[in-house]
Amino acid sequence: MPHITCHRKNYKVLDPHVWQVIDSTAKHLGYYNGITKTSCDPPRYVLTSETPENVVLPPGSAIIDQEEYNSKFPAHLEGPEVFEIRDTREQTIFDLEQEVREYRIQLGEKDVEIAQLNHRLKHTVAGGSIRWKLTYTWCDNVTEVYWDFKRKKDAVAHMEHIQNFFGIKVVESIRDIKYDKYIYGTRNVDKLKNE
């Protein structure tokens, strides 16, 4: 048996799941609910246009006045409580969007603060002077450290002096030679960073 939609131009069908059932001769056999797949009541409509066209409504259907529709909601239709739920959801979404905006503003402020601190750090000159440290290991894993070379060249020259001073056996045992740069007299550097 064919099913025909109950939707009509300029009319809002209150239950869009209602279908009209007809036989092969177009004889009306009743109504069918598409969700529960059972027979149901005729469709009910609300007029959506002030000047409706001459539309043939399905047999037994009823037109509900807009005011009546707004004041009385049958249990199977959307009533005011549905709109309250929607309003609550919309409010929740709005609140979440506001919270996200506030977090973005806070993050933006932190990004600006980080950029300012990086700028200050880049343009802050350390208070001490650059020095070099010589470290090496030799005989029986003894580590020697020499500090306070003004240039790396001076540290390298000192290492060459050591290698020239001792005999071949001792010089061959020297390993892990490192030249590290450090800043001497940095008492005021921490003070500058905290300002």
LUMTOR-666694 format. One line per 8 residues: number of its first residue (from 0); their letters; for each residue x, y, z of N, C-alpha, C. Coordinates in steps of 0.2 Angstrom, whole numbers, m for minus. Layout:
N
NUM	a	X:Y:Z:X:Y:Z:X:Y:Z; ...
This chain:
195
0	mphitchr	4:m6:0:0:0:0:4:6:0; 3:11:m4:7:17:m5:5:22:1; 11:26:3:10:31:8:11:38:5; 7:43:7:8:49:4:9:54:10; 14:59:9:15:63:14:10:68:16; 9:70:22:4:74:24:6:82:24; 12:83:22:14:90:22:10:94:16; 8:100:18:5:104:14:8:111:14
8	knykvldp	8:115:8:10:121:7:7:126:12; 10:131:15:8:136:20:5:133:26; 6:127:27:3:123:34:9:120:37; 9:120:43:15:116:47:11:110:50; 13:104:48:11:98:51:14:97:58; 10:96:63:13:96:70:17:90:71; 15:84:68:18:78:69:21:76:62; 27:78:60:29:76:53:30:69:51
16	hvwqvids	29:65:56:30:57:55:23:54:52; 18:58:52:11:55:50:11:54:42; 9:49:39:8:47:32:1:45:31; m1:47:25:m8:45:23:m7:39:19; m11:34:21:m11:27:17:m17:27:12; m15:25:6:m21:24:1:m20:18:m2; m25:15:m6:m24:9:m10:m23:11:m17; m23:6:m21:m22:7:m28:m27:11:m32
24	takhlgyy	m33:12:m29:m38:16:m32:m38:23:m29; m33:25:m25:m32:31:m21:m38:32:m16; m40:27:m14:m45:27:m8:m41:28:m2; m44:32:3:m41:34:9:m42:28:14; m36:25:17:m37:19:21:m35:21:28; m32:27:30:m30:29:37:m24:32:37; m21:32:43:m14:36:44:m9:31:47; m3:32:45:2:28:48:8:32:51
32	ngitktsc	10:30:57:16:34:60:22:31:58; 27:35:55:33:32:52:38:30:57; 37:32:63:42:30:69:40:24:72; 34:24:74:31:18:78:28:12:73; 28:14:67:25:10:61:18:7:63; 14:11:66:7:9:68:2:14:65; m4:12:65:m9:17:63:m10:23:68; m12:29:66:m12:34:71:m18:39:69
40	dppryvlt	m18:45:73:m23:50:72:m22:54:65; m27:57:63:m26:62:57:m21:67:59; m18:70:54:m13:75:55:m16:82:58; m13:86:62:m15:92:64:m10:97:61; m13:103:59:m9:108:56:m10:115:60; m4:119:59:m4:126:61:m3:130:55; m7:135:54:m7:139:48:m1:144:48; 3:143:43:10:147:43:9:154:38
48	setpenvv	4:154:35:3:160:30:m4:163:32; m4:170:32:m10:174:33:m15:173:27; m13:172:21:m17:171:15:m15:164:12; m18:158:15:m16:152:13:m19:151:6; m16:147:2:m19:145:m5:m24:139:m3; m28:138:m9:m33:133:m8:m30:126:m8; m28:124:m3:m25:117:m2:m30:112:1; m30:106:m2:m34:101:0:m30:97:6
56	lppgsaii	m33:97:12:m30:94:17:m32:87:17; m28:82:20:m30:75:21:m36:75:25; m40:69:23:m47:69:27:m46:68:34; m50:71:38:m50:71:45:m45:75:49; m41:79:45:m36:83:48:m39:89:51; m36:92:56:m38:98:59:m33:104:59; m36:110:59:m31:116:59:m32:119:66; m26:120:69:m26:123:76:m24:130:75
64	dqeeynsk	m27:134:79:m26:141:78:m19:142:82; m15:147:79:m8:149:81:m8:150:89; m13:154:91:m13:155:99:m14:149:103; m19:145:100:m20:138:104:m14:134:104; m10:134:98:m4:130:97:1:132:102; 2:139:103:7:141:108:5:140:115; m2:140:117:m4:139:124:m4:132:126; m6:127:121:m8:120:123:m3:116:119
72	fpahlegp	1:112:122:5:108:118:3:101:120; 1:97:115:m1:90:117:6:86:119; 5:81:123:11:77:126:16:75:121; 13:72:115:18:70:110:21:75:105; 19:81:107:22:87:103:27:90:107; 31:95:104:36:99:107:32:104:111; 33:104:118:30:109:122:35:114:125; 32:119:129:37:124:132:43:121:135
80	evfeirdt	42:115:138:48:112:142:54:110:137; 52:109:131:57:107:126:61:114:125; 58:119:124:61:126:123:65:128:129; 63:126:135:67:127:141:73:123:141; 73:117:139:79:113:138:84:116:133; 81:118:127:85:121:122:88:127:124; 84:132:128:87:138:131:93:136:136; 92:131:140:97:129:144:103:127:141
88	reqtifdl	102:123:135:108:121:131:112:127:128; 108:131:125:110:137:122:114:141:127; 111:142:133:115:146:138:121:142:140; 121:136:141:127:132:143:133:133:137; 131:133:131:135:134:125:138:141:125; 134:146:127:136:152:127:141:153:133; 139:150:139:144:151:144:151:148:143; 151:142:140:157:139:138:161:143:133
96	eqevreyr	157:146:128:161:151:123:164:157:127; 160:159:132:163:165:135:169:163:139; 169:157:142:175:155:146:181:154:142; 179:151:136:185:150:131:188:156:129; 184:161:128:186:168:126:190:171:131; 188:170:138:192:173:143:199:169:144; 199:163:143:205:159:143:210:161:137; 207:163:131:211:165:126:214:172:127
104	iqlgekdv	210:176:131:213:183:132:218:182:137; 217:178:142:223:177:147:229:174:144; 228:169:140:234:166:136:237:172:132; 233:176:129:236:181:125:240:186:129; 238:187:135:242:192:140:248:188:142; 248:182:143:254:178:145:259:178:139; 256:177:133:261:177:127:264:184:127; 261:189:128:264:196:128:269:197:133
112	eiaqlnhr	267:194:139:272:194:145:278:190:143; 278:184:140:283:180:139:288:184:133; 284:187:128:288:190:123:292:196:126; 289:200:131:292:205:134:298:203:138; 298:197:142:303:195:146:309:192:141; 307:189:136:312:187:131:316:193:128; 312:198:127:315:204:124:320:207:129; 318:207:136:322:210:141:329:205:142
120	lkhtvagg	327:199:142:333:194:143:338:195:137; 335:196:131:340:197:125:344:203:125; 341:208:128:345:215:129:348:216:135; 348:211:140:351:212:146:358:210:146; 363:214:148:370:212:147:372:209:154; 376:203:154:378:200:160:383:205:164; 383:205:171:387:209:174:394:207:175; 396:201:174:403:198:175:407:198:168
128	sirwklty	413:196:168:417:195:162:418:188:160; 418:187:154:419:180:151:426:177:153; 426:171:156:432:167:157:431:160:154; 437:157:154:437:150:152:440:145:157; 438:139:157:440:134:161:443:128:157; 448:126:160:452:120:157:451:114:161; 448:108:158:447:102:162:450:96:158; 453:92:162:456:86:158:457:80:163
136	twcdnvte	457:74:161:458:68:165:465:65:163; 469:63:168:475:59:167:476:54:172; 482:51:172:484:46:177:479:44:182; 477:38:182:473:35:187:466:39:188; 464:41:182:457:45:182:457:51:187; 462:54:187:463:60:191:460:66:186; 456:70:189:453:76:185:456:82:187; 459:86:183:462:92:184:458:98:181
144	vywdfkrk	457:103:185:453:109:183:457:115:184; 457:119:179:461:126:179:456:131:177; 455:136:181:450:142:180:453:148:178; 449:153:176:451:160:176:456:162:170; 455:158:164:458:160:158:454:166:155; 457:171:153:453:177:150:451:175:143; 455:171:139:453:169:132:454:161:132; 450:158:127:451:151:126:458:150:123
152	kdavahme	461:154:120:468:154:117:473:153:123; 471:156:129:476:155:134:475:148:138; 469:146:138:468:139:140:471:134:136; 471:135:129:474:130:125:482:130:126; 484:136:126:492:137:127:494:134:134; 490:134:139:492:131:145:492:123:145; 487:121:141:486:114:140:493:111:136; 495:115:131:501:114:127:507:114:131
160	hiqnffgi	507:119:136:513:119:141:513:113:145; 507:110:147:507:104:152:510:98:147; 507:98:141:509:92:137:517:92:135; 520:98:135:527:99:133:531:98:140; 528:99:145:532:99:152:533:91:154; 528:87:153:528:80:156:531:76:150; 533:70:152:535:65:148:530:61:144; 532:57:139:527:54:134:522:50:137
168	kvvesird	524:46:142:519:41:145:514:45:149; 516:51:152:511:55:156:506:58:151; 509:61:145:505:65:140:500:60:137; 502:54:136:498:49:132:492:47:137; 493:48:143:487:46:148:482:52:148; 484:58:146:479:64:146:473:63:141; 467:63:144:461:63:139:455:67:142; 450:67:138:444:71:140:446:79:141
176	ikydkyiy	449:82:136:451:89:137:445:93:135; 443:98:140:437:102:138:439:109:140; 437:114:136:437:121:137:430:124:137; 428:126:143:422:128:145:422:136:146; 417:139:143:416:146:145:411:147:151; 413:152:155:409:154:160:409:162:162; 405:164:166:405:171:167:407:172:174; 412:176:175:415:178:182:412:184:184
184	gtrnvdkl	411:184:191:408:190:194:401:191:192; 396:186:193:389:187:191:385:189:196; 387:192:202:383:193:207:377:197:206; 377:202:201:372:207:199:367:204:194; 369:198:191:365:196:185:358:193:188; 358:190:193:352:187:196:347:193:198; 351:199:200:347:205:202:343:208:196; 347:208:191:344:211:184:338:206:182
192	kne	339:200:182:333:195:180:327:196:184; 328:198:191:322:198:195:319:205:195; 322:210:192:319:216:191:313:216:187
